[in-house]
């Protein structure tokens, strides 16, 4: 049988015991589909707040699954060269999926809470529904802060590991690197090797304005999170000390604006 949307407001009285706040909104959303446990309706709050919305609605399993995905993603950034624009795809995709599926997921969550409440002794049912149902802004804020601390804490800790990606990040996320990438087409950062306490990282690109192939060698000290310019090659020719210093100062001055 073909499912048809219901235009009039349908009341989900039993589900109100769990929803408790903004019940008319979910009456409207769930009432628009013949089977709210299988069909999706859009939720703007879930789209914008994502994991915080799950915590607010006490959907802790969903909250921690999404937080785990974020931790894994930030961890991957320390081991794999991933374009910066991919963040928009990952987090934008997570927001879209959450906004699209939130009402369906919440309906199933509400049904599960009601089923578990029925298994409770009669004198404990209301207390159980009060604890598991409704919303809690304090929990939402607290868990969101905790998730941020864990996510960025893990990312910061892993960023100290001597991976090729972390070593390149020391130099390529600096202001000078941004200037180099702006002035040169097809910019590329390559890890070369380790020499004693420092690592060698190379930048290559093509300056169409000057019609020059640019290659710059940097020494990176991961433990101190610093780097230094080593050698500069223009069209395959190594610049002398004075010309190299002038080029470096030019990039430094350009990076200040």
N, C-alpha and C positions, 0 to 999 in steps of 0.2 A: 504494500500500500504506500502511495506517495505521501511523504510527510509534508504538512502544510503549516506555515507560520500562523500563530494566533495573535490577532491584533489587539484584542481586549486584554485588560490586566487580569492575570490569573494569580490567585493567592496560593502560596505554598506554606500553609499554616504550620505543618509539622516541621518544615525546614527552618521556620522562623525561630524555633527553639535554639538553633545553633547560630544562625546568621545574626540575629538580635539587632544589629545596627544596619541602617539603610536597606531594610527588607524590601521596600517597594521597588528599589532598583533591580534587585535580583528577581522579584516577581515579574518585572517587565522583561528582563533579559531571558530568563528561563522560560517564560510564557510565550516567547516568540518562536520557540521550536518545539516540535512534538516530542523530542527526546533530548533534554538538556544534558544527559549523561554521555551522549554520543555526538551531539552537534554543537558547533562553536558559535559564540556571539562575541562581539568586540567589547573590550574593557580598557578605556583610556588610562585609568589609574594604574592598572597593572602594566600597561605599555610603558609609562613614564617611570614608575617606581620599581618595576621588576622584583628583585629579591626582597626589597623593603615591603612591598605589598604582600608577599607571602608571609613574612613575619607578622605584619599587621593583622592579617587574617588567621594567624596561628597555624599556618600550613608549613610546619617546620621541616618536614621531609623535602618539600619542594625548595624551600629556602636553602637548605644545606647542599642539595644537589646542584643548584645554580652557583652557590658559593664555591663548591668544589671545582666546577667547570672553570670559574674565573681564576682560581688558584692554579689549575693545570695550565691555563692559557698563559698567565704571567710567568709561570715556570718555563714554558717552552721558549719564551723570548730570550732566555739566558743560554739556550743551547742551539737554537736555529735562527738563521737570518730570515726574519719575517717582515715584509713591507709594513710601514706604519699605517697605511690605509686599511690594512687587514683588520685593525682594531674596530673600525667603523662597521665592517661586515660582520664580525663576530658579535659585538655588543648590540649592533643594530638588529641583527638576526635574532638574538636572544630577546630583545624587546618586542619584536614583531610576533614571535612565537608565543611569548607570554601574554601579550595583549589579545591575541587571537584565541588562545586556549584557556585563559584564566577562568572564565565563567564556568566552562565545562569541568575543569579540574576542581574548582571550588564546590560545584554541585556534588561531585563524587566524594569529595572530602566531607561535606556536610552529611551525606548519606552514611558514610563510614562512622562518623561520630555518633549519629543517631543509633546505628546498629550496635555499637559498643556500649552506648548508654542503656540500651535495653537489657544488656547482660549484667548490669549493675543491680545491686539490691535496691528496692523501691525507695528507701530513705536516702540513697546516695545519688539517684538519677539527676536531680536538679543541680546538685553541687557539681556533678561531673560535667553536665552540659554548660554550666557557667564557667568552669575552668577551661574546657576545650573549645567552647563556642565564643561568639562575639569577636571583639577586636581589642587590641592593646597597643597604644601608641608608644608606650615606654619600652615594651619588648621590641617593637619594630626599630626604634632608635638604637637601643642597646645592641641588638644583634647586628644591625647594619654597621655600627662602629666596630664591633668585634670582627665582622667579616672584612672590613677595610684594613684593620690592623693585621689580621692574619695574612690577607692577600699581599699587601705591600711588604709585610715583614718577611714572608717567604721569598718574595721577589728580590728584596734587598739582600737577604742572606745568600741566595743563589747567585746574585750578580757578582759576588766576590770569588766565585769558583773560576779557576783558570781555563775557561772554555774560550775557543776562538771568537765566539760571538761577544762574550763579555769583554775580551781584550780590545776588540775593534770598537765596541761601544764607548770605551773611555775617550777615544779621540773623535769618533764620527758623530757624537751627539753634542759636541762643543760648538761654540759660536763660529770658530774658524772653519770647522768642517761644513757647517751650513753655508758659509760664504763660498767655500770651494765648490760645493755642489751647485750653488746658484750660478757661479761664473763658468762652470764647465758642463758640457753635455756628456751623457753616458758616464756619470761618476760611478766609480767602483772602489770598494774597500776590500783589501785582501790581506789575510794573515800570512806572514812569510815564515817566521821561525822565532825561536827563543835564543837569546844571546845573554848568558849570565843571568842577571837580575831583571833584565827587561826583555820585552817582546818586540818584534819588528812587524810593523803594519804599513802597508803601502796603499796610497791613493793614486788612482789614474783617472784621467778625463781628457776631454778635448775642448780647448778654448776657441770657439768659432770666431770670437771678436778679433783675437790675435792670430788666428790660424795656427795654433800651437797644440801639440800633444804634451800633456802635463803628467809628470810622475813625481810623487813626493813620498819620501820614506820617513816614518815616524818611529821613535822609540817610546814604548808604552810601559809604564810601571804600574801594574795592576794593583799591587798592595797599597800604593799611595794614591791610586786613582788619578795619576797625572801622566802627561806625555811631553815629549820634546821633538822639535823638528830636527831631522838629521841631514838628509840629502834632497836636493831638488833637481829634477831633470826636465829640460824643455827640448822637445823634439829629439829626445835621446841623448842630449848633451848635458852633462852635469854642470850646474852653475858654480862659479867660483864663490868664495866666502862672502865677498861684498854683494854680489848680485843675489845670492841666496838670502842674505839678510834683508836686502831691499824688498825682495818678493814676499818674505815672511812678514815684514812690517806693513807692506801694502795690504795683505790679507787681514792682519790684525786691525789696522785702521778701518778697513771696510766693514769688519765685523762689529765695530763699535756703534754703527749707525742702525 
